[in-house]
Amino acid sequence: MKRLDGQVAIITGAGHGIGKFYAERLASEGARVVIAELDLAATEKTVTELKSKGYKAIGIQTDVTSEASVANMVAETVKQFERIDILVNNAAIFATIPMSRAPFDEISIGEWDLMMSVNVKGTWLVSKAVIAEMKKFRYGKIINISSSTAVKGSPSRIHYVTSKAGIIGFTKTLANEVGDYNICVNCVAPGSTLSEENPNESILKMRSDAANVRALKRVQTPDDLTGAILFFASHDSDFITGQTLVVDGGNCMH
């Protein structure tokens, strides 16, 4: 048997980048996966790719900042797969939707608000809707995605770092609130990862420069993160909750 046979996993923002890798890894372990993604074309493309490999997958266009859109996604998931066991809160503004890498006093209010809406409110809305279903089976695994920048701090992009620091606090608090239902809530904090589908020279240089300050001096790829996601999604982590695992090659050691 595979480690996730019979389970249903929702991965938000899985039409692009690292989220696609999370979805494929969970599917390869037997999970039926839901690609909950705002970009409809990317959603359909990812589902087609997964099905071509023999995996079970559906796509549902989802705006994580909209309570109605999230409710529709959860209802459709339950309609097609009957339950929800795993949620990966991956949707965020970072690579696919560009953000300003600017000093704190040069970031616009509009961009700050949008960052918090997607990265923080979106995680809360999706978790709230999914947990209502998990409670029915008294079981669930929620994996939130933060960033190692939230642990060590990082100059520029203070809105992004703040949003990802919020995810760590969100994880700890939610874990305390849903433990009675045997729902585990944990967090993975990636380092600088080459997740862009068509990286330009500037991005390649940025990812290479990040490798120079790690204990493990190579560029981090999405494959470096999927094992941590699988661990928190599987029964191997059934007695672990409220924790943040930094996966960055030894840049931030805490």
N, C-alpha and C positions, 0 to 999 in steps of 0.2 A: 504493500500500500504506500501511496505517496503521503506526504505529511499533512496535506490539506484536503484530502479526498472528501467530497461531499459538502465542503464549506463554500460559503458565498462571500466574496470580497469586493468591496467598493473602493476604487482608487480615484480620487478627484484629481482633475488636471492631468489625466493620464494620456491625453492625445499627443503630448509633446515631451521631449526631454527625458528626465529621470523617471517621471511617472510611467512612461511606457515600459521602462525596464522593470519597475516594481510590478506592474501588471503581468508582464510575461513571466517573471520569476514565480509569482504566486500561482499563475495558471499552470506552469510546468510542474507544480507540486500538487495539482489536482483541483485547485479552486476554480469555481465558476466566477468569472470576474466581470465587474461592471465598470465601464469606462465612463466616468461622469465628468464631462468636459464641455466648456463653453463653445469651443470651436467645433462646429458640427462636421465639417469636412475632415478634420483631424481625427475626430471620434470615429467616423465611419472607416477611415483608412486604417486606424489601429485595430479595430474589431476585425476587419478583413484580414489583416496580417496575422492576428492571433488565431483566427479560425483556419487559416491556411496551414497552420502548424498543428492542427488537430485539437486546439484548446476550445473551451466553452467560454464565450464572451458575448456581451451585449453592450451597446452604447446608448447613452441617454444624454442629450444636450442639457447641460446644467450650469446655471449661474449661481455660484455658492453664496453670493451676496443677497439673493432673493429667497425669502422664506417659502414663497409659493413654488418656485422652481425646484428647490431642495425637496419639498414635500412631494412633488410630482415624481422626482427621481427615486425617492424611497418607496413610494407606492408602486411604481412600475417595477422596481427591483423585486419587491415582495410578490407582485403579481406573476412575474416570470420565474422566480427562483424560490419563492415561498419563505425565505428567511434571510437574515444578514448576520454573518459571524465576524467579519473583519472589515474595518474601515481604515484606510490610509488617507489622512488629511494632507494631501500633497499640493493642492491648488494654491498658487501664490503668485504675486507679482515679483518677477526677478529676471528670468532669461527670456521667456516668450514675449511678455509685455515689458518693454524696457523701463528702467527706472533711472532717476538722476543719481549719479555718483558725485555728489556735491557736498560742500560744507553745510552744517546744520542750518545756517542762516540764509542759504540760497535755495532751499527746497520750498516749493510752493505749497500753500495750504491745500489746494486741490489734490496734489500728488500725495501729500501726507494722508489726507482723508481716504483716498482711494486705496492706498497701501494698507491702512488699518481695516478698511471694509473687506477687502479680499482676504488678507493674510490672517486676521484675527477674528473678525465677525463671521467670515465664511467658515472657519474651523468650528466656531461655536454653533452656528446654525446647522451645519451638517451633523455634528456630533449629537446635538439635541434630537434631531429627527431620527437618526439611526439608533440611538440608545433606547428610544421608545419601543423599537422592534426587538432589540437585544434583550430587554427586560423580560419579554414574553418567554424566552428560552433560558433565561438566567445564565447567559454566557455571552461573552463578546471580547474582541481584541481591537482596541483603538490605537493606532500608531500616528502620532502627530509629527510633523516635520519642522524642526527648528533650523538652526545654523550655528556652527562653531563661533561665528562672529558674535552671537548673543552671549556666549560664555566669556570670551576674552575681550570683547569690545573691538571696534574697528573704525578708523577715521573714514569720513564720508558716509553717505547713505544711512544717516541716523534713523530715518523712518523705517527702513528695512530691518536694521538691527534691533530697533525697539519692538517692532512687530514680532520678531522671532524670539526675543526675550520674553515677550508676553506669552508665547506658546509654551514656554517652559513652566511658567507659573500656572497657566491654564491646565497643563497636564497634571501637575501635582494636586491641584484643587479638585479637578474632575475625578481623578483616581480615588480620592477620599469620598466623594459623593456617590460613586457607583459601585464601590467594592462589595456592598451587601448583595448585589445582583451577580456577583462573580464576573464582573466586567473589568478587564485590565486596561489601563491607559498608560502608555509609555511614549517616549519621544526619541527620535533619531536626529542628531545634529550633524549634518554633513559639513565637510570643509569645501574649499573651492573646487568645483567639479566641472570637468569638460563635458557639459551636457548639451551644448548648443549643436543643432543639427548641421549648420553650415557656418562654422566659426571663421571669422576673418583673422588677419594677422594680429590685430590688437588683442582679440580674445585669447588667441593661442599664446601670446606673450604673457598675458595676465595669468593664465592657468600655469604656465611654465614657471613664472616668477614665484607663484605660491608654493610650488614644489621645493624651492630652495630653502624654505624655512621649516620644513617638516623633518621629523626623524627619518621617515621613509621618503627619500627624495625622488619621487616620480609624480607625474600628473595623475590626479584622481579621476577615475571614470565612474559612470553609473554602476557598473558591475561591482565596484567596491562597496556599494551601499545595499545591494539587494539581499545579502546574507543577513544583515541586521534586521531588515524588514521581515524577512521570513522567520527569523528567530522570534521576534515579538508577535508575529501572527500565529505561530505554532503552539502546540501544547508544551514545548520545551520551556516556555516562559510563563507557565500558568500561575506561578507564585511570585511574579515580579510585576510591580505596578508603581506608577508615579516616578519612574526613573528616566533620565536622559542619557543616552549613549552617544558620545561624540565619535564620529567616524571621519577622521581627517588626516590619517597617516602620522599622527603624533605631533601636530602643530600645537594644538591646545591640549595640555595635559592638566586635568583638574581632579 
